[in-house]
Amino acid sequence: PYPTLFRSGSQTGFIALDPTSGAVLASRGSGAFVPASTAKLLTSFSALSRIDPQHRFTTRVVAAGAVSDGGTIVLVGGGDPYLVTKRAKVHDHAIHADLTTLAAHTASALKKRDVTSVHQRFDASLFTGPSVSPTWPKSYVTGNVVTPVSALWTDQGVQGGVRAADPATSATRIFAGLLDRHGISVIGGPAPKQAVASDPTVAAVRSATVGQIVGTLIRTSDNQAAEVMLRHVAIAAHRPATFDGGAEGVMSALAAARIATSGLKLFDGSGLSRHDRVAPATLAEILHAAAQGSRTSGLVADLPVSGFTGTLVKRFATLPGARGLVRAKTGTLSGVHSLAGYAVDAEGGPIIF
């Protein structure tokens, strides 16, 4: 007749900091833990601290050689995690660029040159290395959980509920269909071709700002956007745009901010890897440092609010007294539950935990 209580795992780590001084108020446990999606705090903090929050990523169409009938255009991915085929009527600040608009501008520019047919290629070379982390279970791809990371995709590689195995090729095919609607015939199928600096731009669209992208990434705990932003962190740190390069870029950003990194191991930007390890102190110090910096303070405002926004809408649904009193990033994997953010104490003061 009595409920049985189950506890997943036996390790618990906790720390609380004074939000003004950063002093430790309380702590429990030691070492580093599997962070799950709280790892996105590391990726997002590093992105905001290393990249201008007002920066936008550009998706371009360039001409490879002379612009003429039968000539070649190249769709060049700029690493926009929220590039879509067509923008929805419901506005999302993170979604700013779409292939429908890019196709219309491209067709208009080509028609002005009396061009009505082209060969089309694509360039997704901004990111390098493996597109899927070797530390992820293989079922993440086969089970339609993740899209292989790419500098060029549309709708995060999802079409009809299915994730593309090659999102760059899929996006290029979609773009060819959009060009055809605007009277530009595409000769042959998509193939890779690296653009060069001297290739003239035919048309371009720009993403939302880095700050807006991070805001949606944190609020919705977007795995795909986190992995793309990890590559941009790597590029900003002059590292290869890979999983390893991104992890090195994050370590560099945390070191520059004098954030504790004891026990830190990162294999991705989303926290999907069970090989990731992060100490509670690292998460708490990131939040403290973020609040102090003009470039990173938006990260605190982006955190979901208990009972109201993002991944905390339902988390506090049965605790009406806690609604609106917690701002935090969640993290969940089987057997792993993590939370990092701000809470209000009994006296009405904020505490980082």
C-alpha positions in Angstrom: 0.0 0.0 0.0 3.0 2.3 0.3 4.9 3.9 -2.6 8.4 2.6 -3.2 11.1 5.3 -3.8 13.7 4.6 -6.3 17.0 6.5 -6.7 18.8 6.5 -10.0 22.6 6.2 -9.3 24.4 6.9 -6.1 26.5 10.0 -6.9 25.4 13.4 -5.9 27.2 16.7 -6.4 26.0 20.1 -5.2 27.4 23.6 -4.8 25.9 27.0 -4.0 27.6 30.3 -4.6 27.0 33.9 -3.5 26.0 35.6 -6.7 27.9 38.8 -5.8 31.2 37.5 -4.5 31.2 34.0 -5.9 32.0 32.6 -2.5 31.0 29.0 -1.7 28.0 28.9 0.6 27.5 25.2 0.6 28.7 22.1 -1.2 28.3 18.3 -1.2 30.1 15.6 -3.0 33.4 15.8 -4.9 34.7 15.1 -8.4 33.1 15.6 -11.8 29.9 14.2 -13.0 28.0 13.4 -16.3 26.5 16.8 -17.0 23.9 15.9 -19.6 22.5 19.0 -21.2 24.0 21.4 -18.5 27.1 21.0 -20.8 25.3 23.5 -23.1 26.2 26.2 -20.5 29.9 25.6 -21.3 29.3 25.8 -25.0 27.0 28.9 -24.8 29.2 30.8 -22.4 32.3 30.1 -24.6 30.4 31.2 -27.7 29.3 34.5 -26.2 32.7 35.2 -24.7 34.6 34.4 -27.9 32.2 35.6 -30.6 30.5 39.0 -30.8 26.9 38.4 -29.6 25.8 40.6 -32.5 27.6 38.5 -35.1 25.6 36.7 -37.8 26.5 33.7 -39.9 26.1 34.0 -43.7 24.7 31.4 -46.1 25.8 32.4 -49.7 25.4 31.4 -53.3 28.6 32.2 -55.3 29.4 31.8 -58.9 32.3 29.4 -59.7 33.6 31.1 -62.8 31.7 33.2 -65.3 27.9 33.7 -64.6 26.4 32.3 -67.7 23.8 29.7 -68.9 25.1 26.3 -67.9 27.6 27.8 -65.5 28.1 26.7 -61.9 26.8 28.2 -58.7 27.8 27.0 -55.2 25.6 27.0 -52.2 28.0 27.8 -49.3 27.1 26.9 -45.7 28.0 29.4 -43.1 27.1 27.3 -40.1 23.6 28.8 -39.4 22.1 26.3 -37.0 18.6 27.6 -37.6 18.6 28.0 -41.4 15.2 26.9 -42.6 13.5 26.1 -45.9 10.7 28.6 -45.2 10.1 30.8 -42.2 6.9 30.0 -40.3 4.3 32.6 -39.5 5.1 32.1 -35.8 8.1 34.3 -35.1 11.2 32.8 -33.5 14.1 35.2 -32.8 16.6 32.5 -33.7 15.2 31.8 -37.1 16.2 34.6 -39.5 17.5 33.1 -42.8 15.7 30.8 -45.1 16.4 29.0 -48.4 13.1 30.3 -50.0 14.3 33.9 -49.7 17.8 32.9 -50.8 16.5 31.1 -53.9 14.3 34.1 -54.9 17.3 36.5 -54.6 19.5 34.1 -56.5 17.0 33.6 -59.3 16.6 37.4 -59.6 20.3 38.0 -59.8 20.7 35.2 -62.4 17.9 36.4 -64.6 19.4 39.9 -64.7 22.3 38.2 -66.4 20.0 36.3 -68.7 20.8 33.0 -67.0 18.1 30.5 -66.8 20.0 27.2 -66.2 22.9 26.3 -64.0 24.9 23.5 -62.5 24.7 23.5 -58.7 27.3 22.5 -56.2 27.6 22.9 -52.4 30.3 23.7 -50.0 30.0 22.6 -46.3 33.8 22.7 -45.7 33.6 25.3 -42.9 33.3 22.4 -40.4 35.7 19.4 -40.5 36.3 16.1 -38.7 33.6 13.6 -37.9 30.0 14.7 -38.1 29.0 12.3 -35.4 30.8 12.0 -32.1 32.4 8.6 -31.7 31.4 8.8 -28.0 27.7 8.8 -28.9 25.7 5.6 -29.0 25.3 4.5 -32.7 21.5 4.5 -32.0 21.5 8.3 -31.8 21.8 8.4 -35.6 20.0 5.2 -36.6 17.2 6.0 -34.1 16.6 9.5 -35.6 17.8 11.3 -32.4 20.5 13.5 -34.0 21.5 14.9 -37.4 25.1 14.6 -38.4 26.7 18.0 -37.7 27.1 20.2 -40.8 27.9 23.8 -41.8 25.1 23.5 -44.3 21.6 22.2 -43.6 18.1 23.3 -43.6 15.5 22.7 -40.9 18.4 21.0 -39.0 18.4 18.2 -41.6 14.8 17.1 -40.8 12.4 16.5 -43.6 9.1 14.7 -43.0 10.2 13.8 -39.5 13.3 12.0 -40.7 16.9 13.3 -40.2 19.1 13.3 -43.3 22.2 11.2 -43.3 23.9 13.9 -45.5 22.2 17.2 -44.5 24.3 19.3 -47.0 23.2 17.2 -50.0 19.6 17.3 -48.8 19.6 21.1 -48.4 21.1 21.5 -51.9 18.4 19.3 -53.5 15.8 21.4 -51.7 17.4 24.6 -52.9 17.5 23.3 -56.5 13.7 22.7 -56.3 13.2 26.3 -55.0 15.3 27.7 -57.9 13.2 25.7 -60.3 10.0 27.4 -59.0 11.6 30.7 -59.8 12.4 29.8 -63.4 16.0 28.6 -62.9 16.7 25.1 -64.1 19.4 23.1 -62.3 21.4 20.7 -64.5 22.3 17.4 -62.8 22.4 16.5 -59.1 24.2 18.1 -56.2 27.9 17.5 -55.7 30.5 19.0 -53.3 32.8 21.8 -54.5 34.8 24.1 -52.3 34.3 27.8 -53.1 37.3 30.1 -53.3 37.6 33.7 -52.0 37.5 35.2 -55.5 34.2 33.6 -56.3 31.7 36.5 -56.6 28.6 36.4 -54.4 25.3 36.0 -56.3 23.0 36.2 -53.2 23.2 35.8 -49.4 21.1 35.5 -46.3 22.2 36.1 -42.7 21.3 34.2 -39.5 20.0 35.6 -36.3 22.6 37.0 -34.0 24.8 34.7 -31.9 23.0 36.1 -28.8 19.6 35.2 -30.2 20.8 31.7 -31.3 22.2 31.0 -27.8 19.0 32.2 -26.2 16.9 29.6 -28.1 19.6 27.0 -27.7 19.5 27.3 -23.9 15.7 27.7 -23.6 14.9 24.7 -25.6 18.0 22.6 -24.9 18.7 22.3 -28.6 21.3 19.5 -29.2 21.8 20.3 -32.9 22.4 24.0 -32.4 24.8 23.3 -29.5 27.0 21.1 -31.7 27.0 23.8 -34.5 28.0 26.5 -31.9 30.7 24.3 -30.6 32.3 24.4 -34.1 32.0 28.2 -34.1 33.8 28.3 -30.7 36.6 26.2 -32.3 36.9 28.6 -35.2 37.0 31.6 -32.9 39.7 29.9 -30.9 41.7 29.2 -34.1 41.2 25.5 -33.7 39.9 22.9 -36.2 36.1 23.0 -36.4 35.7 19.6 -35.0 34.4 18.0 -31.7 38.0 18.1 -30.3 38.7 21.6 -31.6 35.5 22.8 -30.0 36.4 21.2 -26.7 39.8 22.9 -26.8 38.1 26.2 -27.6 35.8 25.8 -24.6 38.7 25.0 -22.3 40.5 28.1 -23.6 37.4 30.3 -22.9 37.0 29.0 -19.4 40.6 29.4 -18.6 40.5 33.0 -19.8 37.6 33.6 -17.4 39.4 31.9 -14.6 36.7 29.3 -14.2 37.6 26.1 -12.4 38.0 23.2 -14.7 39.2 20.4 -12.4 38.0 17.0 -13.7 36.6 18.6 -16.9 36.3 16.3 -19.9 34.3 17.3 -23.0 33.6 15.3 -26.0 30.7 17.3 -27.5 28.8 20.6 -27.1 25.4 19.3 -26.3 26.1 16.9 -23.4 24.7 13.9 -25.2 28.0 12.0 -24.6 28.1 10.0 -21.4 31.9 10.4 -21.4 31.5 14.1 -20.6 32.5 15.1 -17.0 31.9 18.5 -15.4 32.3 19.5 -11.7 29.4 21.4 -10.1 31.9 24.2 -9.3 32.5 24.7 -13.0 28.8 25.1 -13.8 28.3 27.5 -10.9 31.3 29.6 -11.7 30.2 29.8 -15.4 26.9 31.4 -14.2 28.7 33.7 -11.9 31.2 34.8 -14.6 28.4 35.1 -17.2 26.5 37.6 -15.0 29.5 39.8 -14.6 30.4 40.1 -18.3 28.6 42.5 -20.7 29.0 40.0 -23.6 27.8 37.0 -21.5 25.2 38.4 -19.2 22.4 37.5 -21.6 23.0 33.8 -20.8 21.5 34.3 -17.3 18.4 35.9 -18.8 18.1 33.1 -21.3 17.8 30.4 -18.6 14.3 28.7 -18.4 12.1 30.0 -15.6 10.4 27.5 -13.3 6.9 26.8 -14.3 6.9 29.3 -17.1 9.4 28.8 -19.9 11.5 26.3 -21.8 12.5 23.0 -20.2 11.2 24.2 -16.8 7.6 24.6 -17.8 6.5 21.3 -16.4 9.4 20.6 -14.0 7.8 22.8 -11.3 4.2 22.3 -12.4 3.2 20.6 -9.1 5.1 23.1 -6.9 3.2 26.4 -7.3 5.3 27.9 -4.5 8.4 27.5 -6.6 7.1 29.0 -9.8 9.2 31.9 -11.1 11.8 31.4 -8.3 14.2 29.3 -10.3 16.1 30.1 -13.5 18.1 27.0 -14.6 19.4 24.8 -17.3 18.3 21.3 -17.1 20.2 18.1 -18.0 18.7 14.6 -18.4 20.0 11.3 -19.6 19.0 7.9 -18.4 20.1 7.8 -14.7 21.4 11.4 -14.9 19.5 14.4 -13.6 21.2 17.8 -13.4 20.2 21.4 -12.8 22.3 24.6 -12.7 21.1 28.1 -12.3 19.8 30.6 -9.8 17.2 30.1 -7.0 15.7 32.5 -4.5 16.3 31.7 -0.9 13.8 32.0 2.0 14.8 35.7 2.5 14.3 36.6 -1.1 17.9 36.7 -2.1 19.4 34.9 -5.2 21.8 32.0 -4.9 23.7 30.4 -7.7 23.6 26.6 -7.6 
